[in-house]
């Protein structure tokens, strides 16, 4: 069974760093893209970027380029989304998603990680 | 960035009604358009990929059409369990993507 299991909810202060994770199982982790999608409270979905764990090819939305870093450790089938300095506006639910190579749709989603940034 | 304009932002319909949602791309995206359903408190679920292909296990009352810049998502007979927010998503040949703003579907 394909699963994407994300790390738990986080409460952080502005200026702190954070790395959240997404562990894939039940499929070949290096043969699919992993993406990240943001959903701010009460708002819609925003595409942040994707990584291909097989070769670490990474692509970002212009809106998120330089604001976050997407990485992956294929030895433990885990992808990451990290911030070096959080802002209150980073408060949101973050979903990881799986996409087939050469296709842009996401057939599996993680359960989401809620990040709250508040002083 | 390719912009996706989704409409309406919300709608109210009766059980059994035909429901139609549209998505317009700011430039030609061929058929690189997908549709998702998100129920409250849940992760989105893929319904339609590449404009008109029904994901495995998705009821046949859901359908999609279109190409180029104009796309349509249809629920042929609205059911109570279809109450959700629906999103379109486009992608390009580098697999970069954007989502539409969403359509909240409610029962009248």
Interface residues (C-beta under 8 A of the other chain):
Chain A: X33 X35 X37 X44 X45 X46 X47 X50 X59 X61 X62 X63 X95 X99 X102 X103 X104 X105 X106 X107 X109 X110 X111 X112
Chain B: X1 X32 X34 X36 X38 X43 X44 X45 X46 X49 X50 X55 X85 X87 X89 X90 X91 X92 X94 X95 X96 X97 X98 X99 X100 X101 X102
